[in-house]
Amino acid sequence: MSDEGPTGSIETTVPTIDETGPTGETGPTGSTETTGSTGETGPTGDTGSTGDTGSTGETGSTGETGPAGSGPIYFMDLSGGTPPPPRILLSDLMGQLSVLQQQEANDRSALAALTTPNLEDIRSKMIPWIAGNMNGLCDLVRVAVTPPNVCSDGVSRNFFDYLVFLSGKTIVEHLKVYQDLLPEFEVGYRCSRTDLVFCVVRLMA
């Protein structure tokens, strides 16, 4: 019997895959199809009728007013354009009233000569008149007053009514004061719209 040697290991052979070869050329791209034209838009149909408006709901309460100056402020140029119409101001009326009252006060002071005759002044005027044989008239007193168109009480007066308004006496009552002062002479007067003169006309017959 022959001796056999030890059994060797069995090697398995795996086939090797070859490396990938080069990529081939890409084929040509196919042609793009042309898009067709858009057809015409058809006519718009009629608009339908508007439906009824619904009732308005109740107005909500007004919110609180915001602080002053929170909104924008706008200014207007008032320097040009049409001037404002005439206005009547209290200051103007008070000024006109003051002017009228001052004029009336001055005229009232002038009329004091009719109420309180100046005897010395009358004598100084009558002596030269007597020395000249009492020819013509002898002016005793002259008072200049100018009635305004409207007095401070809103009434228009003529000269004689203005005299009563200022002094409380008529022309006759003033003249009688001078007539009582000169009982032997006839006293008369002449006047214009602004002047009143008392004068001696002649001796009593």
C-alpha positions as CSV (number, residue, x, y, z in Angstrom):
1,M,0.0,0.0,0.0
2,S,1.4,3.2,-1.2
3,D,1.4,6.2,1.0
4,E,-0.7,9.2,-0.3
5,G,0.4,12.7,0.4
6,P,-1.9,15.3,2.2
7,T,-4.7,16.7,0.2
8,G,-4.0,20.3,-1.0
9,S,-6.4,23.2,-0.9
10,I,-8.6,23.8,-4.0
11,E,-8.3,27.3,-5.6
12,T,-11.4,28.7,-7.3
13,T,-10.7,31.0,-10.3
14,V,-13.2,34.0,-10.7
15,P,-13.3,35.5,-14.1
16,T,-12.4,39.2,-14.3
17,I,-14.9,41.7,-15.8
18,D,-13.2,43.9,-18.4
19,E,-13.2,47.7,-17.9
20,T,-16.1,49.8,-19.5
21,G,-15.3,51.0,-22.9
22,P,-15.7,54.6,-24.2
23,T,-19.2,56.2,-24.5
24,G,-20.5,56.5,-28.1
25,E,-21.5,59.8,-29.7
26,T,-25.0,61.2,-28.9
27,G,-27.4,61.1,-31.8
28,P,-29.0,64.2,-33.3
29,T,-32.0,66.0,-31.5
30,G,-35.3,65.7,-33.2
31,S,-37.0,68.8,-34.7
32,T,-39.5,70.9,-32.5
33,E,-43.0,71.1,-33.8
34,T,-44.4,74.6,-34.6
35,T,-47.2,75.9,-32.2
36,G,-50.4,76.8,-34.0
37,S,-51.9,80.4,-33.9
38,T,-54.5,81.4,-31.3
39,G,-58.0,81.7,-32.6
40,E,-59.9,85.0,-32.5
41,T,-61.7,85.9,-29.2
42,G,-65.4,85.6,-29.5
43,P,-67.8,88.6,-28.7
44,T,-68.5,89.5,-25.1
45,G,-71.9,88.6,-23.9
46,D,-74.4,91.1,-22.5
47,T,-74.0,92.3,-18.9
48,G,-76.6,91.0,-16.7
49,S,-78.9,93.4,-14.7
50,T,-77.7,94.7,-11.4
51,G,-79.4,93.3,-8.4
52,D,-81.3,95.4,-5.9
53,T,-79.2,97.2,-3.3
54,G,-79.7,95.9,0.2
55,S,-80.9,98.2,3.0
56,T,-78.3,100.3,4.8
57,G,-77.5,99.0,8.3
58,E,-77.7,101.3,11.3
59,T,-74.8,103.7,11.8
60,G,-72.5,102.7,14.6
61,S,-71.7,105.1,17.4
62,T,-69.1,107.7,16.8
63,G,-65.8,107.0,18.4
64,E,-64.0,109.4,20.7
65,T,-62.4,112.4,19.3
66,G,-58.7,112.1,19.0
67,P,-56.3,114.6,20.6
68,A,-56.0,118.0,19.1
69,G,-53.4,118.3,16.4
70,S,-53.5,114.6,15.5
71,G,-54.7,115.3,11.9
72,P,-53.1,117.4,9.2
73,I,-53.5,121.2,9.4
74,Y,-54.1,123.2,6.2
75,F,-53.6,126.9,5.6
76,M,-55.0,129.1,2.9
77,D,-53.5,132.2,1.3
78,L,-55.9,135.0,2.2
79,S,-53.6,137.9,1.1
80,G,-54.8,138.1,-2.5
81,G,-58.1,137.9,-4.4
82,T,-61.2,139.9,-3.8
83,P,-61.1,142.2,-0.7
84,P,-63.7,141.3,2.0
85,P,-67.0,143.2,1.9
86,P,-67.5,146.2,4.3
87,R,-68.1,145.2,7.9
88,I,-69.7,147.0,10.8
89,L,-67.7,146.5,14.0
90,L,-68.6,147.4,17.5
91,S,-65.4,149.4,17.8
92,D,-66.4,151.5,14.8
93,L,-69.9,152.2,16.3
94,M,-68.5,153.1,19.6
95,G,-66.0,155.5,18.0
96,Q,-68.8,157.2,16.0
97,L,-71.0,157.5,19.1
98,S,-68.1,159.1,21.0
99,V,-67.6,161.7,18.2
100,L,-71.3,162.6,18.3
101,Q,-71.4,162.9,22.1
102,Q,-68.3,165.1,22.0
103,Q,-69.9,167.4,19.4
104,E,-73.1,167.6,21.4
105,A,-71.1,168.4,24.6
106,N,-69.3,171.3,22.8
107,D,-72.5,172.7,21.4
108,R,-74.2,172.4,24.8
109,S,-71.4,174.5,26.3
110,A,-71.8,177.1,23.6
111,L,-75.5,177.4,24.4
112,A,-74.7,178.3,28.0
113,A,-74.3,181.9,26.8
114,L,-78.1,182.0,26.1
115,T,-79.0,180.6,29.6
116,T,-76.5,182.8,31.5
117,P,-76.0,186.2,29.8
118,N,-72.7,188.0,30.3
119,L,-73.9,191.5,31.5
120,E,-70.5,193.2,31.0
121,D,-70.2,191.9,27.5
122,I,-73.7,193.1,26.6
123,R,-73.0,196.6,28.0
124,S,-69.7,196.9,26.0
125,K,-71.6,196.2,22.8
126,M,-74.6,198.4,23.4
127,I,-72.7,201.6,24.4
128,P,-71.2,202.1,20.9
129,W,-74.5,201.3,19.4
130,I,-76.3,204.0,21.4
131,A,-73.5,206.4,20.7
132,G,-74.2,205.8,17.0
133,N,-77.8,206.9,17.4
134,M,-78.9,203.2,17.6
135,N,-78.7,202.8,13.9
136,G,-79.2,199.2,12.7
137,L,-79.0,196.2,14.9
138,C,-76.9,195.6,18.0
139,D,-75.7,192.0,18.3
140,L,-75.7,190.9,21.9
141,V,-74.6,187.3,21.6
142,R,-73.6,184.8,18.9
143,V,-73.7,181.1,19.3
144,A,-72.3,178.6,16.7
145,V,-73.8,175.1,16.7
146,T,-73.9,172.5,14.0
147,P,-76.7,169.9,14.2
148,P,-75.4,166.5,13.1
149,N,-77.3,164.5,10.5
150,V,-78.3,162.1,13.2
151,C,-77.9,162.9,16.9
152,S,-76.5,160.4,19.4
153,D,-80.0,159.2,20.2
154,G,-80.6,158.3,16.6
155,V,-82.9,161.2,15.7
156,S,-82.4,163.8,12.9
157,R,-83.2,167.3,14.1
158,N,-83.3,170.8,12.5
159,F,-81.6,173.7,14.2
160,F,-84.4,174.7,16.5
161,D,-85.1,171.1,17.6
162,Y,-81.4,170.6,18.2
163,L,-81.5,173.7,20.4
164,V,-84.2,172.1,22.5
165,F,-82.4,168.7,22.6
166,L,-79.3,170.3,24.0
167,S,-80.7,172.9,26.4
168,G,-84.1,171.7,27.2
169,K,-85.6,175.2,26.2
170,T,-87.2,176.5,23.0
171,I,-85.9,179.6,21.2
172,V,-88.7,181.6,22.6
173,E,-87.7,180.7,26.2
174,H,-84.1,181.7,25.6
175,L,-85.1,185.0,24.0
176,K,-87.3,185.9,26.9
177,V,-84.3,185.8,29.2
178,Y,-82.7,188.6,27.2
179,Q,-86.0,190.5,26.8
180,D,-86.4,190.5,30.6
181,L,-82.9,191.7,30.9
182,L,-83.5,194.7,28.5
183,P,-87.1,195.8,29.2
184,E,-86.7,199.1,27.3
185,F,-85.5,197.5,24.1
186,E,-87.0,195.1,21.7
187,V,-84.9,191.9,21.4
188,G,-84.9,189.7,18.4
189,Y,-82.9,187.0,16.7
190,R,-81.6,185.8,13.4
191,C,-80.1,182.5,12.5
192,S,-78.6,180.3,9.8
193,R,-78.1,176.6,9.9
194,T,-75.1,176.9,12.2
195,D,-75.3,180.3,13.8
196,L,-77.8,181.9,16.2
197,V,-77.6,185.6,17.1
198,F,-79.6,187.5,19.6
199,C,-79.8,191.2,18.9
200,V,-81.4,194.5,20.0
201,V,-83.6,195.8,17.2
202,R,-84.8,199.1,18.6
203,L,-86.3,200.9,21.6
204,M,-89.7,199.9,22.7
205,A,-92.4,202.2,21.2
